[in-house]
Amino acid sequence: MSAENIGLAQDRLRRDRLAIASFERFLAEVPATPKRVEVEGRLSALRQATRRQEERDARTAIERDRLALEAREADLRARDAEDGSIFASPWFWVVVGVVVVGAGTATAVALTTRDPGVQAPIAGTDGVVIMALGAP
């Protein structure tokens, strides 16, 4: 049985990758075949179909992985809720938010209302440090 016939059988069975390999082998074994244009045309169509199928398979795999991840996350959230985890409670996050905002506000108030401090010491003669007393 020739590689062309094998390729035709594989093509009809929609075993595209095997048909491509058989048709390529046929063209390599019989380069001067009168069916060359027909076989090359079918090869081109099979390669395009294979490429489209690979793209669909890749998109399907990505979607399947995304759905699996979403299901896993939902399962973890449900388990947290069942276990009574504090992280599943919205009140926990409200308290965390209030603490963070309060700490930020307290820091801002402290930085904007702080006393500029004491005047820097003035170096005197003979190694004596003179401190200036004065009202701000």
C-alpha positions in Angstrom: 0.0 0.0 0.0 1.5 3.4 -1.0 2.0 6.3 1.4 -0.6 8.2 -0.7 -3.3 5.6 0.0 -2.4 5.4 3.7 -2.6 9.2 3.8 -6.0 9.2 2.1 -7.3 6.6 4.6 -6.0 8.6 7.6 -7.4 11.8 6.1 -10.9 10.2 5.8 -10.6 8.9 9.4 -9.7 12.6 10.4 -6.4 11.5 11.8 -4.9 14.7 10.4 -1.4 14.5 11.9 -0.9 11.0 10.6 -2.3 11.9 7.2 0.1 14.9 7.0 3.1 12.6 7.8 1.9 10.0 5.2 1.4 12.6 2.4 4.8 14.2 3.1 6.4 10.7 2.9 4.6 10.1 -0.3 5.9 13.3 -1.9 9.4 12.5 -0.7 9.2 9.0 -2.1 7.6 10.0 -5.4 8.6 13.6 -6.1 7.5 13.5 -9.8 4.0 12.3 -9.1 1.2 13.7 -11.3 -0.9 14.1 -8.2 1.7 16.5 -6.5 -0.5 19.6 -6.8 -3.6 17.7 -5.4 -1.6 16.2 -2.5 0.1 19.6 -1.7 -3.3 21.3 -1.7 -4.6 18.6 0.7 -1.5 19.0 2.9 -2.0 22.7 3.1 -5.7 22.2 4.1 -4.7 19.6 6.7 -2.0 21.8 8.2 -4.5 24.7 8.5 -7.1 22.5 10.1 -4.5 21.1 12.5 -3.4 24.6 13.5 -7.0 25.7 14.1 -7.6 22.6 16.2 -4.5 23.2 18.2 -5.6 26.8 18.9 -9.1 25.6 19.9 -7.5 23.0 22.2 -5.3 25.6 23.8 -8.3 28.0 24.4 -10.2 25.0 25.8 -7.4 24.1 28.1 -7.1 27.7 29.3 -10.8 27.9 29.9 -10.8 24.6 31.7 -7.9 25.7 33.9 -9.6 29.0 34.7 -12.8 27.2 35.7 -10.9 24.8 37.8 -9.1 27.7 39.6 -12.4 29.5 40.2 -13.9 26.2 41.6 -10.9 25.8 43.9 -11.2 29.3 45.1 -14.9 29.0 45.7 -14.2 25.7 47.6 -11.6 27.4 49.8 -14.0 30.3 50.5 -16.7 27.8 51.4 -14.4 25.9 53.7 -13.3 29.1 55.4 -16.9 30.0 56.0 -17.7 26.5 57.3 -14.7 26.5 59.6 -15.7 29.8 61.0 -12.4 31.4 59.9 -12.1 35.0 61.0 -10.8 35.9 57.5 -14.2 34.9 56.0 -16.0 37.4 58.2 -16.6 40.8 56.6 -16.5 42.4 60.1 -12.9 41.3 60.4 -12.0 43.3 57.4 -14.1 46.3 58.6 -12.1 46.3 61.8 -8.8 46.0 59.9 -9.8 48.9 57.7 -10.7 51.1 60.7 -7.4 50.3 62.4 -5.4 51.2 59.3 -7.3 54.4 58.7 -7.0 55.4 62.4 -3.3 54.7 62.5 -2.8 56.7 59.3 -4.8 59.6 60.7 -3.0 59.6 64.0 0.4 59.6 62.2 -0.7 62.5 60.0 -1.9 64.5 63.0 1.3 63.8 64.9 3.5 64.9 62.0 1.6 68.1 61.3 1.2 69.3 64.9 4.6 68.4 66.4 6.7 71.0 68.2 9.6 72.1 66.1 11.8 71.4 69.1 14.6 73.3 70.9 17.0 75.6 69.1 20.2 73.9 68.3 23.1 74.6 70.7 25.4 77.4 69.8 29.1 76.7 70.1 30.9 79.2 72.3 34.5 79.9 73.0 36.6 77.8 75.3 34.5 74.7 74.6 31.4 76.1 76.4 28.0 75.4 74.8 25.6 78.2 75.1 21.9 77.4 75.0 19.6 80.1 73.8 16.4 80.4 75.8 13.7 82.1 74.0 10.0 82.0 73.3 9.0 80.5 70.0 
